[in-house]
């Protein structure tokens, strides 16, 4: 597709300016996963995730005048497993059907459709909730790493989702601080 839904974008709650559909369900991977975090059990544990789906995921690369709907959106296998439930497929179908109708009516290729008007109509009819357009605050790598010291394994989850260029320096800095500090009482990971 012109765009591709990735696990990284879902886990980091990325916002796309061309969002036209959303999903909010647990992963439905049919017991086969391909992402490293899924293999570790961090994905697919029954926890629903908010997924913003960009319009480009429904536009096949190299084809003009075509939109693809249903479960055939462009993306990584584990990422698209969050978009397979009936409500999610219906939501995407509504958006793609509306886009197709608007494209035909305007006589333009679907990739040239003015998205602001499409998004406004999808918002007005309730197909795109307010959270689809909320830009999440940037994840603070240093704060994520500092919370790990609390000893709870669940505090590692946001650290695992960070891009390595953010996570590694924050982890290295915290390790250096920990090694330089005198040890008094229980260590940060003594509860594990």
Secondary structure, DSSP 8 states (H G I E B T S, - for coil): --S-B-HHHHHTT---TTEEEEEEE----TT---SHHHHTTSSSSS--EEEEEEGGGGS-TT-SS----TT--SB-HHHHTTS-SHHHHHHHHHHHHHHHHHHHHHT--GGGS-HHHHHHHHHHTTSS-GGGG-------HHHHHHHHTT--GGGHHHHHHS-HHHHHHHHHHHHHHHHHS---SS-TTTT-
